[in-house]
Amino acid sequence: MLKLTYPAIFARRERTAQEWADHHRKVVAILIALGVIGSYPTGVFLMAVVTASLKPPATAPAQRPIRGSGVVVSMNDTLGSIAVQHQGVPELNLPPGATSFRADPAVFRRTEVGDRISFDLSREAGVYTITGSQPSPEP
């Protein structure tokens, strides 16, 4: 029977052809296992990229407007903002005081300084904007 030897960097030991075959089966099994383990995250990533266009875009839940009320104390034509002296806005953790909010043009046109209003706020591009208002009864 033919005797095979390890390369010089390993300990010198003669092996039979059957021992070499067993050894190679183990090495191949280890390499396959490493390939499967290593390729799993890559495969998951590629599947996510390939199927991303098939998924409908995520839609943000409809936000209900934040309600507040107060008296208009000033208006800035340049910025399109309205300063309101309010009793606090609990949804924003905003204590009572005067706060300046941007306003929709329609709201800005129909509002005057001194008006008592109930207003709706919505967040647009990181800024709270008065999107609706109506006259509020005296307290």
C-alpha positions in Angstrom: 0.0 0.0 0.0 1.2 3.5 -0.9 2.3 5.7 2.1 1.7 9.4 1.8 3.4 12.0 4.1 2.5 15.4 5.4 4.2 18.5 4.0 7.4 19.5 5.8 5.7 22.2 7.9 3.6 19.7 9.7 4.8 16.9 12.0 6.2 14.1 10.0 3.8 11.1 10.0 3.0 8.7 7.4 -0.7 8.1 6.6 -2.5 5.5 4.5 -4.7 6.5 1.6 -7.7 5.7 3.7 -6.5 8.1 6.5 -5.9 10.8 3.9 -9.4 10.3 2.5 -10.9 10.6 6.0 -8.9 13.6 6.6 -10.0 15.3 3.4 -13.6 14.5 4.1 -13.4 16.3 7.4 -11.6 19.3 5.9 -14.2 19.5 3.1 -17.1 19.3 5.7 -15.5 22.1 7.7 -15.1 24.3 4.6 -18.7 23.7 3.6 -19.9 24.5 7.1 -17.8 27.7 7.1 -19.1 28.6 3.6 -22.7 28.2 4.7 -22.3 30.1 7.9 -20.4 32.9 6.1 -22.8 33.2 3.2 -26.0 33.2 5.3 -25.8 37.0 6.2 -24.8 37.8 2.6 -27.7 35.8 1.2 -30.1 37.5 3.6 -28.8 40.9 2.6 -29.0 40.1 -1.2 -32.6 38.8 -0.8 -33.6 41.9 1.1 -32.1 44.1 -1.7 -33.7 42.1 -4.5 -37.1 42.0 -2.9 -37.1 45.6 -1.6 -38.7 46.9 -4.8 -41.5 44.3 -4.5 -42.7 45.6 -1.1 -45.2 48.4 -1.0 -43.7 51.6 0.5 -44.3 52.0 4.2 -46.9 54.7 5.0 -46.8 56.7 8.1 -49.8 56.4 10.3 -52.3 59.3 10.0 -51.5 61.7 12.7 -54.4 63.5 14.4 -53.8 67.2 14.8 -52.7 68.6 18.1 -55.3 70.9 19.6 -54.6 74.1 21.5 -56.3 77.4 22.3 -55.2 80.9 23.2 -55.0 84.5 22.3 -53.0 85.8 19.3 -50.5 88.3 20.7 -48.4 89.0 17.5 -48.1 88.1 13.9 -45.0 88.1 11.7 -45.7 88.7 8.0 -42.1 87.9 7.0 -42.0 84.5 8.6 -45.7 83.8 8.3 -45.8 83.0 12.1 -48.4 83.7 14.8 -47.5 84.1 18.5 -50.2 82.6 20.7 -50.6 83.1 24.5 -51.9 79.7 25.3 -52.9 77.6 28.4 -50.4 74.9 27.6 -50.3 72.1 25.0 -50.2 68.8 26.9 -49.4 66.7 23.7 -46.2 68.7 23.3 -45.4 69.0 27.0 -45.6 72.7 26.5 -46.4 74.7 29.6 -48.7 77.8 29.5 -47.1 80.8 27.9 -46.6 82.5 24.6 -45.3 80.5 21.7 -44.7 81.4 18.1 -45.9 78.9 15.5 -45.8 79.0 11.7 -49.2 79.3 10.1 -50.8 78.2 6.9 -51.4 81.2 4.6 -55.2 80.8 4.9 -55.0 80.8 8.7 -52.7 83.8 8.7 -55.0 85.9 6.4 -58.1 85.4 8.5 -56.5 85.9 12.0 -56.0 89.2 13.7 -53.9 90.2 16.8 -56.2 89.9 19.9 -58.3 87.1 18.4 -59.1 84.2 20.8 -58.7 81.0 18.8 -58.7 77.3 19.0 -56.0 75.9 16.7 -54.8 72.7 15.2 -51.1 72.0 15.0 -49.3 69.5 12.8 -45.6 68.8 12.4 -44.3 69.7 9.0 -40.5 69.3 8.3 -39.8 69.3 12.0 -41.7 72.6 12.6 -45.1 72.8 14.3 -47.5 74.7 12.0 -51.0 76.0 12.7 -53.0 74.2 10.0 -56.5 75.2 11.2 -58.2 77.6 13.5 -61.6 78.8 14.6 -62.8 81.5 16.9 -62.8 80.4 20.5 -65.4 81.5 23.0 -64.3 83.7 25.9 -63.1 81.6 29.0 
